[in-house]
Amino acid sequence: MTSRIRAYILAVSIPVIVFAVIGGYLGQVMAQGDETFRYLRVFEDVVSLVVSNYVEPVDVRKAMGGAMKGLTDGLDPESAYLTPDLVKAVESNVAAGPADVGLDVTRQYYLRIVSARDGSPAAKAGLRPGDFLRAIDNKPTRDMSALEGGRLLQGAAGSKVSLLVIRGNAADPHPIDLVRERPVPVDITSRMADATTGYIRIPEFTGNTPARLKQAVDAVTKTGAQRLIIDVRGTSRGDLDEGVNAARLFVKDRTLAIRMTRTNQRDVIAGQPGDGAVTLPMAVLVDPGTSSAAEVFAAALTDADRAALVGTNTLGRAARQRLVKLPDQSGLWLTYVRYLTPDNDPIHETGLEPDVEVEYPDIEIGAAAPTPDPWLQKALDHLAGRKPA
């Protein structure tokens, strides 16, 4: 192996080993330094063997890119290897276009739909959590990061994007064309589910969510609500800490969440004076699209015995990522903080289990949702007869 190739391998692989293979546990890296560098030597040997034995001359830069992608694929669905162009896009924080189709995606072999934003073109077309995107504009998603897929879904308002969607049978994908629209802000809505039960829908978590949630609770309470149902099905957008802040309205005098950093340090997010103003019995509707801030919110309520979770397992995406640049201007998009439940249980890649399970309906793409709403009915049955504490 030439010194130039060796230097390139070391320059790229050392940060990858430190941040990816060891999973970010710096203390373990320091304590097991010999083991770490043994992996580096094996990695160098593999590249040397490929360069020396492959039938054609090897483009080392291309091969290393594939190796970096393989390393990050072995971490979690949100971590990824980014090309130099994607690194520039992340650093500039500029969207690929002012419009989109309303999809939030993650990686699970193909790109998997996490949620379709309320009222978006994707929601109107009947796409839902758990559907897979096999291709976007004829570009296969098999080797695509969630970041790249999200940018391909953006574009000019009025432009069309073609999707190949899998639901159920992978051998029978459905071609769907959507027209991109400028995102319209979605707000919390509320109504009475029955004579004594208020229903509140949280489509996303923002800085205004705690105040708007309080207003919604006050509105249904004035109408006669003695119980509450909060709907976070398909709610995947918003800052994780805003989920914690929204939970403060209902949880008093206890831990709300725990942040775990790459050094295994745990930062406890505790209650504050004035928390827990609302004491009505509650249920929270969840499904495979419930993720991120919505999961942190739901975990805080169920661990405090303030609400029953009604529905199906949540996605399991409660972490933050950041960019680690590599010498060739490519980069790694790596998870560096995970949120735990107040009882110190993982959420990321695990999700939350419902207290009251509802079978996820098997419906065709584009078909109407079942009526009456089985989630809502189960929640009403669970809350029947329960009175404020």
N, C-alpha and C positions, 0 to 999 in steps of 0.2 A: 504494500500500500504506500502511495506517495505521501510525503509530509503534508502536501496541500490538502489531500483528501482527509488525512488524519486530523488536521487542524479544524477542518470544516465539521467533521463528525463530532469532535469534542466541543466545539463552540456551540453547536446546536443541541447536542444530547445532554450536556450537563444541566442546563436549566430545565430540560424536560424531565430528567430523572429526579431532580430536586422537587419540582412542582407537581409532577404527574405520577410517576411510578410509585413514589413513596406516599402519594396521596396528600401531601402537604404537611405531614407530621414531622416538623423540623426537629423536635427533640429526638425522635427515633433515628433520624438521619445522622445526627451528631453522635448518638450512642452506638450506631452500627455503621460507621463510615466505611469499614473494610467491605461489608456486604454490599453497600451502595456501589463502590468502585468495581466490585466483582461483576455486577451487572453491566457497568460501563465497558469493561473489557470484553464481555461476551458480545455486547452490542457491536463493538468495533470489529471483533472477529467475524461476526455474521456479515457485516458490510464488506469486509476484506474478501471473504469467500465468494460473495455474490459478484464483486467486481472482477475477481480472478477467474471465475468458472462459468459465468453466464455466457450463452452462445453469442451474444452481440455486445458491443461496447455499452457500458452502463452509464446513463445520465445520473450521476450521483445526486444532484440537486433534486431531480424528480423522485428518485428512490427514497431520499431522506424525507421528502414531503409525505410519501406514502407511509413511512415509518412513524412520523409524527401523528398522522391521522389515526393510525392503528393504536398508538399509545393513548390518545384522548378518548377514542371509542371505548376503551376499557375502563373508563372512569364512571361518569354518569351521563345521562342523556343531554344535559345542558352544556357540558364541557366540549370543546371542539378545537381542532386545528384550523387556523384562519390563514388564507392566502394574503399576500401583501395588499391586494385590492380591498379585501374585507377588513384588514387592519386599518387602512385609511378611512374606510366608511365608519368603523366603530369610533375611531379617534375624532373624526369630524362631527359625529353625531347628526349627520344629515340623512334623511330618509331617501329611499330610492325613488320616491314619488309622493305627491300629496294625497293620493287616494289608495284605497286597498279594498279587499273583499271581506274584511272583518274576521279573519282567521288567526288564531293563536296556535302555534305548532310546537311540538317537541320531536325528539328523535327516538324511534323505536323500530329499528331495521329500515323501514321507510320513514317518512315524516308522518307523525300521528297528530290528528287534530285534537287539541286540548279543548278549545271552545270556539263558538261562533258568536261574535258580539251581537247583542240584542238589536234587532232591526237591520242588520247588515245584509249585503247580497248573499253571503254564505248561509246566514240563518234563514233567509227567505227561501233559499234553494233546498232547505231541509238537511244541511250538513250538521253533524253533531259530534260531541266528544267520542273518541274511540275510532272514528273513521280514519282511514289511511290515505295519504296522497302518494300514489305510485309515480306520478309525473306532474310537472308544472310546465306548461307550454312545451310539451314533448321532451322535457329534460328529466331524466330519471332522478328520483330522490334517494336512491339506494345509498349513495356516497355523499349525501348532502347534509350539512349541518342545519340546525334549526335557524340559526342566524341567516344563513344564505337563503334558505327557503322563505323566511319571512320577508326578505328584501325582494325576492322574485314575485311575491304576491302584491307588492306595492307598485305604483306606477301613476300614469296620468289619469285624471278623472275622465270617465267615459271609455277608457281603453278596456279591452277584453283580455281575460286570462283563461286558458284552457287547463282543466284539471282532470286527472284520471284517478277516480276515487274507488277505494276498496271498502266494502262493508260486508262482513261475513265471509263470503267466498272470494279468495284471492284470484281464482281463475276467471272471475266474472267482474272485471272492473267497469266502472260507470264513467263515461266521458261527460263532463259538465263544464259549460262555458259560463263564466261570471263576468259582469261588468263592474269595474272598480268605481267606487264612490268615495267622496271625501267623508271621513269619519264624522258622525254627528254625536256630540256629547250625550251620554245616557245618564239619567239621574235615577235616584231612588224613587220607587213608586210604592204606594200603599193603598189598601182597600180592606174591607171586611170580608173574611172568608166564610163566616157564618155570623149569627147574631151576637156572639160573644168572643170571637177570635179574630184578631187582626192579622193581616198578611202583609209582609214587607219584602220587596224585591231589591237586592243590592247587586247591580250589574257589574260594578267595579269599585275598587277602594282608592279614594283620593284624599287629599288633605281636607276636603269638605265633608267627607263621609260621616265622621262622628256627629257633626252638627246637624246634617241633613237626616241622619238616622234618628236623632233625638226628636226632631220635628215630626218625622213619620210616626214614631211611637206616640207622641202627644196627640197627633191627629186621630189615630185609631182608638186611643184610650178615651178621648172625648166622645167618640161614636159608640162607646160601650164595650170596648175590648177588655176582656179579663185574662186573656191568654194571647201569646204571640207566635206566629210562624214566620221565620226569616228564611228567605230563599236565596241560596248562593250556588245553585246549580249552574254550571257553565261559567262561573265567575272566576276568571284566571288573571285578571289584570289589576295592577295596583302595587304600591310599595308594601313590603312585608310589615313594616312598622305601623302603617295605617290600619292594617288588620288588628294589630295589638291595641291601637288607640280606640278603634271602634268597640272592641270587647270591654273596654273600661266602663262603658255605659251599663253593663250588666253584671260585671264581676267585681266583688268587693273583698279587700283585705287578703289578697293572696297573689302568688306568682302568676303572671299572665303568659309568659313565654321564656325560653332560654336560647340565647345565641351561642353557638359553638364555633370557635375559630380554628384555624389550621394548627395551632399549638395545643389544641384540646382544652383551651381555656373556655369556661362557661360564664357567660354574662347573663345574670338573672334580671329579667324585666319585671319589676314588682308593681303592685298596686299603689295607688296614691290616694290621699284624702279626697273625698268626693266621688270616688269610683262606686259603681254598683247602685246608681240611682234608680234603675228600673228593676223591679222585683217580680214582675209577672212570670208565670210559668211559660216555658218556651220550647219550641222545636226548631231545628235548623235543617233545611232540605239540602242534601248533598248528592253529588253524582261524580262520574269520572272526570268531569270538567271543572270540578271544584279544586282549585290549586292556589299556591302562592299565598297572598294575603288572606284569601278566604279560608284556607286551611288553618293558618295561624289563628284567625278569628274563631273558627269552629272548635279548634283544640282548646282554646282558653275557656270557652263556655262549657264544653262537655267535661273537661277535667275538673271544673269547679262545681259540677253537678247543677249547672244553671240551665242546661238545655240538652235534650236528646237529639242525636243526629239521626235523621230519617232519610233513607235512600240506599245508596251503594257506596262502595269504597271510593275515597277520593284519589286524585292522581298521585300525590306524593312529590310535590315540587315546591320546596320551601327553602331556598338557598339563594345566595348572591354569587355572581360571577364577576371577574375582572380580567383585563387584558394583560398578558405577559408577552412582551415583544422579544423576538429572536433576532440574531445578528443579520439575517438576510431580509429583514423587514416583514417576514411573516410573523405569526403570533399564536399564542395559546389563549383560549377563552376558558378560564378555569374557575371552578367553584372554590371559594375561600371562606365562606361562612354558611353554616347550616342552622336552621331554627329547629328547636326541639319543643315538645309539649311541656306544659308546666310540671308534669311528672317525670321529665327527663327522658322521654321516649322519642325516637326519631320520627320525623315526618317525611323528610326528603327520601325518595325512592321507596317509601313504605306506605305513605298515605294514612288515612284515618278510617277505621271501621265503623259502620253505622250501629247505633243502638237498636234501631228498628229498620230491618232490611226491606227494601222494595226491589222486586225483580226488574232489571233494566229491560224495557220493552224492545222486542225485535220487530222493527218496522222498516219498510222499504224507503229508499232515498226519495225524498220529496213528498212522502205520505204525511198526513197530519198527525200530530201527537195524539196519544190516546186520551179520550175523555170518558168519564171524569178523570182528572189528574190523579194517578194512583199515589204519588208522593204526598200530595196535599190531603187526600183522604186518609192515608195512614197517619199523618201528623195530627189531623183532627181527632181521629179515634184515640190516639195516644194521649192527647191533652184533655180529652173529655172529662169533665168533672173536677179538673185541677184548679185550685184557687190561688191567688197571690199569697206569697209568704208573709 
